[in-house]
Amino acid sequence: MTTPASPSLSALLSGIAAAPDAHELFERTSTRLRRSVGFDAAVWVATDPVNGLTTAPVRVENLHEGGCGTYWESEIFAEHVNLFRDLAVAQVPVAGLRAVTGDRPTLSPLYRSFLRPRGFSDELRAVLRVDGQGWGQVSLFRDRGRQAFAAADIAVLQALSAPMARRLRGFARPATTGSDGVHAPGLLLFGADGALLSVNDEARELLAQMPPGPSTTTDSGLELPLPVWILSTAGRARLTGDSARIRIRTLTGRWLVCHASCLRDVNGDPTTTALVIEHATPSEVAALVAAAYELTRRELEVTELVAAGLSTAAIARYLRVSAHTVRDHVKSVFDKTGVTSRGELVAALFTEYRQPAAESITLRVLDGQAS
């Protein structure tokens, strides 16, 4: 699909390139996109590039509280059409609901349970993807009575997919170091129906450090609102029986890892789901930060060997390449990361990470006004 060049598209791309953080990226793009691709409500989210699960930040426009669980869990539990996980591997990572259903949106459980009750007639969704990895997702909604999203709308959003993903990837770069004070892991237990059964004090503290965003209180006696990225991670483990994990930054920019596992009884039947929240080790986020610097797979491999303390000669023997080739890779890594020594490189990629707290505030916007 070819996207025609236009002043509006140029303005969108310029805004993406100039955005200082993810929130500004979502806000600027949404404001300008609304002028060329009309929509009435929207959801903009960052995702973990490894598994596509929602992380933070999240920007919700003209969608009132309520229904978050229906929207987010439909991706995991419903036999939905136009799934984000399918778009993530599609040739074109953008599609409209009416277009893919042949103008029969009622085939979609999400349409029946979420769009139609809120007066929406169509959804255009996209995966923000670059180099085969999805770094974000977008849903645009149109009210009933408006035309369905057309091929021209899909083309515009397709043209924005890679630039926005590249910008989101760039925000994973570390800025400084620090500590949030909580060192013990947090633990949440969910029942077979997804209700929160118990939570320890450490989990409450770590949840309080997460950026605010859409949240839901599960049907249990514990009145603890849980972010959608926590619910979707636990839901993925509950549905598949496999473990699920995401990486997310706290309000102070420290990386956390949330990993969920489905527990089984003596008969092998699923019972509860345990979700652990703890500070990420350097190795767990090094790949994200390496992607932010656009290191190649070989450059990342060389970087990991440098961090392990291997000499140029040892790296050359391990990779079965010449020492000259290793030095070329190291020089390229230095140039991309802006360091001048191996020690600086290890400090840049394999230490704890932070970013300014202002980048982690998630907004709900109604008619252009933050709430």
JOQUISUL-V436270 format. One record per residue. N is the residue number from 0. RES is the residue in one letter. NEAR is the number of other C-alpha atoms within 12 Angstrom. Layout:
# JOQUISUL-V436270
n:N res:RES near:NEAR
n:N res:RES near:NEAR
This chain:
# JOQUISUL-V436270
n:0 res:M near:16
n:1 res:T near:14
n:2 res:T near:18
n:3 res:P near:18
n:4 res:A near:15
n:5 res:S near:15
n:6 res:P near:13
n:7 res:S near:23
n:8 res:L near:29
n:9 res:S near:22
n:10 res:A near:22
n:11 res:L near:34
n:12 res:L near:32
n:13 res:S near:20
n:14 res:G near:28
n:15 res:I near:35
n:16 res:A near:27
n:17 res:A near:20
n:18 res:A near:25
n:19 res:P near:21
n:20 res:D near:31
n:21 res:A near:42
n:22 res:H near:34
n:23 res:E near:30
n:24 res:L near:39
n:25 res:F near:46
n:26 res:E near:34
n:27 res:R near:28
n:28 res:T near:38
n:29 res:S near:37
n:30 res:T near:28
n:31 res:R near:27
n:32 res:L near:33
n:33 res:R near:28
n:34 res:R near:19
n:35 res:S near:25
n:36 res:V near:31
n:37 res:G near:29
n:38 res:F near:33
n:39 res:D near:34
n:40 res:A near:37
n:41 res:A near:41
n:42 res:V near:40
n:43 res:W near:45
n:44 res:V near:44
n:45 res:A near:45
n:46 res:T near:41
n:47 res:D near:37
n:48 res:P near:37
n:49 res:V near:25
n:50 res:N near:26
n:51 res:G near:37
n:52 res:L near:40
n:53 res:T near:46
n:54 res:T near:44
n:55 res:A near:45
n:56 res:P near:46
n:57 res:V near:41
n:58 res:R near:43
n:59 res:V near:39
n:60 res:E near:35
n:61 res:N near:27
n:62 res:L near:34
n:63 res:H near:18
n:64 res:E near:21
n:65 res:G near:16
n:66 res:G near:22
n:67 res:C near:32
n:68 res:G near:31
n:69 res:T near:28
n:70 res:Y near:34
n:71 res:W near:37
n:72 res:E near:34
n:73 res:S near:31
n:74 res:E near:32
n:75 res:I near:30
n:76 res:F near:25
n:77 res:A near:23
n:78 res:E near:15
n:79 res:H near:29
n:80 res:V near:32
n:81 res:N near:36
n:82 res:L near:37
n:83 res:F near:39
n:84 res:R near:31
n:85 res:D near:21
n:86 res:L near:32
n:87 res:A near:35
n:88 res:V near:23
n:89 res:A near:21
n:90 res:Q near:15
n:91 res:V near:30
n:92 res:P near:38
n:93 res:V near:43
n:94 res:A near:39
n:95 res:G near:42
n:96 res:L near:38
n:97 res:R near:30
n:98 res:A near:26
n:99 res:V near:27
n:100 res:T near:21
n:101 res:G near:14
n:102 res:D near:20
n:103 res:R near:19
n:104 res:P near:28
n:105 res:T near:23
n:106 res:L near:21
n:107 res:S near:31
n:108 res:P near:28
n:109 res:L near:35
n:110 res:Y near:34
n:111 res:R near:24
n:112 res:S near:25
n:113 res:F near:29
n:114 res:L near:34
n:115 res:R near:22
n:116 res:P near:18
n:117 res:R near:25
n:118 res:G near:21
n:119 res:F near:32
n:120 res:S near:35
n:121 res:D near:43
n:122 res:E near:47
n:123 res:L near:45
n:124 res:R near:42
n:125 res:A near:46
n:126 res:V near:49
n:127 res:L near:44
n:128 res:R near:41
n:129 res:V near:30
n:130 res:D near:22
n:131 res:G near:24
n:132 res:Q near:31
n:133 res:G near:42
n:134 res:W near:45
n:135 res:G near:47
n:136 res:Q near:48
n:137 res:V near:44
n:138 res:S near:40
n:139 res:L near:41
n:140 res:F near:38
n:141 res:R near:33
n:142 res:D near:25
n:143 res:R near:19
n:144 res:G near:12
n:145 res:R near:17
n:146 res:Q near:22
n:147 res:A near:33
n:148 res:F near:33
n:149 res:A near:26
n:150 res:A near:24
n:151 res:A near:25
n:152 res:D near:34
n:153 res:I near:35
n:154 res:A near:28
n:155 res:V near:39
n:156 res:L near:46
n:157 res:Q near:37
n:158 res:A near:34
n:159 res:L near:42
n:160 res:S near:37
n:161 res:A near:32
n:162 res:P near:34
n:163 res:M near:44
n:164 res:A near:43
n:165 res:R near:33
n:166 res:R near:39
n:167 res:L near:45
n:168 res:R near:36
n:169 res:G near:32
n:170 res:F near:38
n:171 res:A near:41
n:172 res:R near:36
n:173 res:P near:36
n:174 res:A near:24
n:175 res:T near:20
n:176 res:T near:21
n:177 res:G near:20
n:178 res:S near:22
n:179 res:D near:26
n:180 res:G near:16
n:181 res:V near:23
n:182 res:H near:18
n:183 res:A near:19
n:184 res:P near:26
n:185 res:G near:29
n:186 res:L near:30
n:187 res:L near:38
n:188 res:L near:35
n:189 res:F near:35
n:190 res:G near:26
n:191 res:A near:25
n:192 res:D near:21
n:193 res:G near:36
n:194 res:A near:30
n:195 res:L near:32
n:196 res:L near:26
n:197 res:S near:25
n:198 res:V near:30
n:199 res:N near:23
n:200 res:D near:18
n:201 res:E near:23
n:202 res:A near:31
n:203 res:R near:26
n:204 res:E near:22
n:205 res:L near:38
n:206 res:L near:38
n:207 res:A near:24
n:208 res:Q near:31
n:209 res:M near:42
n:210 res:P near:35
n:211 res:P near:32
n:212 res:G near:37
n:213 res:P near:41
n:214 res:S near:31
n:215 res:T near:31
n:216 res:T near:25
n:217 res:T near:26
n:218 res:D near:19
n:219 res:S near:19
n:220 res:G near:13
n:221 res:L near:20
n:222 res:E near:17
n:223 res:L near:24
n:224 res:P near:27
n:225 res:L near:35
n:226 res:P near:34
n:227 res:V near:38
n:228 res:W near:45
n:229 res:I near:50
n:230 res:L near:48
n:231 res:S near:40
n:232 res:T near:47
n:233 res:A near:47
n:234 res:G near:43
n:235 res:R near:37
n:236 res:A near:36
n:237 res:R near:35
n:238 res:L near:30
n:239 res:T near:19
n:240 res:G near:24
n:241 res:D near:21
n:242 res:S near:24
n:243 res:A near:34
n:244 res:R near:37
n:245 res:I near:41
n:246 res:R near:45
n:247 res:I near:45
n:248 res:R near:46
n:249 res:T near:41
n:250 res:L near:30
n:251 res:T near:31
n:252 res:G near:36
n:253 res:R near:39
n:254 res:W near:43
n:255 res:L near:41
n:256 res:V near:34
n:257 res:C near:42
n:258 res:H near:37
n:259 res:A near:36
n:260 res:S near:31
n:261 res:C near:33
n:262 res:L near:27
n:263 res:R near:19
n:264 res:D near:12
n:265 res:V near:8
n:266 res:N near:8
n:267 res:G near:11
n:268 res:D near:14
n:269 res:P near:24
n:270 res:T near:25
n:271 res:T near:30
n:272 res:T near:41
n:273 res:A near:42
n:274 res:L near:41
n:275 res:V near:36
n:276 res:I near:42
n:277 res:E near:37
n:278 res:H near:40
n:279 res:A near:33
n:280 res:T near:20
n:281 res:P near:28
n:282 res:S near:25
n:283 res:E near:27
n:284 res:V near:34
n:285 res:A near:33
n:286 res:A near:30
n:287 res:L near:36
n:288 res:V near:38
n:289 res:A near:37
n:290 res:A near:36
n:291 res:A near:31
n:292 res:Y near:33
n:293 res:E near:30
n:294 res:L near:31
n:295 res:T near:20
n:296 res:R near:17
n:297 res:R near:22
n:298 res:E near:31
n:299 res:L near:34
n:300 res:E near:25
n:301 res:V near:41
n:302 res:T near:43
n:303 res:E near:28
n:304 res:L near:28
n:305 res:V near:33
n:306 res:A near:28
n:307 res:A near:19
n:308 res:G near:17
n:309 res:L near:20
n:310 res:S near:21
n:311 res:T near:29
n:312 res:A near:21
n:313 res:A near:20
n:314 res:I near:30
n:315 res:A near:24
n:316 res:R near:18
n:317 res:Y near:18
n:318 res:L near:20
n:319 res:R near:15
n:320 res:V near:19
n:321 res:S near:17
n:322 res:A near:20
n:323 res:H near:16
n:324 res:T near:21
n:325 res:V near:31
n:326 res:R near:24
n:327 res:D near:19
n:328 res:H near:30
n:329 res:V near:37
n:330 res:K near:24
n:331 res:S near:25
n:332 res:V near:36
n:333 res:F near:30
n:334 res:D near:18
n:335 res:K near:27
n:336 res:T near:32
n:337 res:G near:19
n:338 res:V near:20
n:339 res:T near:18
n:340 res:S near:19
n:341 res:R near:29
n:342 res:G near:18
n:343 res:E near:19
n:344 res:L near:35
n:345 res:V near:32
n:346 res:A near:26
n:347 res:A near:35
n:348 res:L near:43
n:349 res:F near:33
n:350 res:T near:30
n:351 res:E near:32
n:352 res:Y near:38
n:353 res:R near:34
n:354 res:Q near:29
n:355 res:P near:25
n:356 res:A near:24
n:357 res:A near:21
n:358 res:E near:32
n:359 res:S near:33
n:360 res:I near:30
n:361 res:T near:37
n:362 res:L near:32
n:363 res:R near:31
n:364 res:V near:29
n:365 res:L near:19
n:366 res:D near:18
n:367 res:G near:21
n:368 res:Q near:13
n:369 res:A near:16
n:370 res:S near:19
